[in-house]
Structures are given as structure tokens and as C-alpha cells.
Amino acid sequence: MSTKAVRSESAKGSATVARGVARIVRGMPTSDGAGVKLTRVIGQPQLADLDPFLLLDEFGTDNPGDYIAGFPEHPHRGFETVTYMLDGRMRHRDNHGHEGVLAPGSVQWMTAGRGIVHSEMPEQQEGRMRGFQLWINLPARDKMTAPRYQEFGSERIPVATPGAGVRVKVIAGRVGDVSGPIAQPATDPIYLDVELAPGARFSQAVPAGYAAFVYVFEGSVQVLRGDAEGGQDATPLGTHDLAVLTEGDRVELQGGAGAGPSRVILVAGKPLREPVAKYGPFVMNTREELQRAFQDYQSGRF
């Protein structure tokens, strides 16, 4: 099979090898917080982590009983949480005085650093609640940094249209001349919400050596693997499939043959390659640091 994908500007020039699919993972149903029902895709037995990514949860329901109890106060230390709202409204508060509402299309990138206690509670009694939460590790040098937020409403998330039938919300990284608002030098993340019309093709540069995955949340896509000699094959992905990608310096996607568009999140980042000691809401490098995190939290030092 030979194809020629529509490429973002960032994929031109140096790209030589399109990443294939190393494995396909399906999420498992679980609950968190005060009983919120969700699907855990990374952070479960099939895929414990994908350095630097520690967890990926998808939540999506029209039933208020599945989300209304929310996530009451809970602590974090040593990593970042990325909440991307597709539908619904969620109010968040923390013990440092920060408060706000995540509305449809908004993104909150929270660096927990040395410690934060926060809550995430629905700002609605009915209707659809849908989105993702991704956990990204911090390097040892940054684990005890001051907590901070990078928070952006939907109107501040730029959209790229690099080809016919392709629409990309750029949360982090760069597509052509469009750069996302999120910056994190330690892991240099790429986070894209890619919408593809049936048969439309998109290619995105991803640095060699970075971990990368594609998660399909609407419709279906094909991952087009290629090599420097021009060989190419395609791996189909259905809704709720996560593809861990092989090595290469670009990702090429093609929209499925369904009646409507397909949507995926394409996420990549620089691995930290450091020891990981994690338990619940704390992610450190050693068991001793974990014990200290529990002691600090119990002593009110967050």
C-alpha cells in the first residue's frame, strides 16, 4: 500500500520514518474520587505507564449518577495533571486559594510540584460530562517545585487546518505555524486533538526517542507506518483503542470510512528515564521520598 499523507509544516523536511503500532490497548472500567465512573487506559494492568505518562483516564456519560459525587479534596505531589474537558463543567479549588471552572474545550495543566490539595466537582446537575485526565511525570529536579497552573479556555486553544478534512486543536506542541499555549521543557509534550474527515490524512512530526500514543475517542482511524525506503502499511484503530507507537520521527493518520469525522488525541513526550516510586496521589523517585510525602501531607505541610 502506498499513500501520500497531508503533512503539517512541522513534518516536512527531516521526517523519514512514520511510526507504526507497537501494541493496541483497551481501557478498563473503574471508578475514582467519590465514585465517578471512568475508563482507565494508561495506569492499568495492560499498560502500567508509558514514560513520562503515568495515567490516562477517559470520562464520558450522560448519567449524572456516574459523575455527580465528583472528586472531593485530595492531595498530589511530584507530577502534573492535565484535564481536557470536551463536554460539561467542572469546578476546581485548592488549598492555595486557586479556584475556577473548566468549561467545554478548556484545558487545565496543573503542576502539583511539592504538594497541593484540591477538589474537582461537577458544576452541573444534569447533562453530559466528557473529557480526559492525563498524568505526566516530573523529573527529580522539579518534583519539589512550587505548584502552578497553566489554564486556558476553549477560545485560547488554537486550531490548525493543515489539509482538507483535517482540524487540529493544538494544546501543546506545534502544527505548522500554530503553537499550543502549554509549555513544559522537562518533557516537551505534544498534545493534539485531531479531527479527520473520512479518508483525510494528517502527518505530524514527533521527535525520535519520544514516547507517543494515539487514542481514538470518536470513529476510527488508520495509523500509516512507513520507512525510509518507501514501504508502508496501515493499522486500523476503532473507538476507545489506544495505540502505543513504535519509533520514528512522524505520525501519519488517516480518517476511517465511517459516515462522519473521527477524533483522536495524539500525545507524545520526552521520556525521563528515572526511577519511579508511586502510590496513589504521590509520584516520587524513591520509597523514602514517598514516605516523606505521606508524612508531609498528614502534618499539613502541603
Secondary structure as UniProt FT lines:
FT   HELIX           9..11
FT   STRAND          21..26
FT   STRAND          28..32
FT   TURN            33..35
FT   STRAND          36..42
FT   TURN            45..46
FT   TURN            51..52
FT   STRAND          53..61
FT   HELIX           64..66
FT   TURN            67..69
FT   STRAND          71..77
FT   STRAND          79..87
FT   STRAND          90..94
FT   TURN            95..96
FT   STRAND          99..102
FT   TURN            104..105
FT   STRAND          107..111
FT   TURN            113..114
FT   STRAND          116..122
FT   STRAND          129..137
FT   HELIX           140..142
FT   TURN            143..144
FT   STRAND          148..152
FT   HELIX           154..156
FT   STRAND          159..163
FT   TURN            164..165
FT   STRAND          166..172
FT   STRAND          174..175
FT   TURN            176..177
FT   STRAND          178..179
FT   TURN            185..187
FT   STRAND          190..196
FT   TURN            198..199
FT   STRAND          201..205
FT   TURN            208..209
FT   STRAND          211..218
FT   STRAND          221..226
FT   TURN            228..229
FT   STRAND          232..237
FT   TURN            239..240
FT   STRAND          241..245
FT   STRAND          250..255
FT   STRAND          262..269
FT   STRAND          277..279
FT   TURN            280..281
FT   STRAND          282..284
FT   HELIX           287..298
FT   TURN            299..300
//
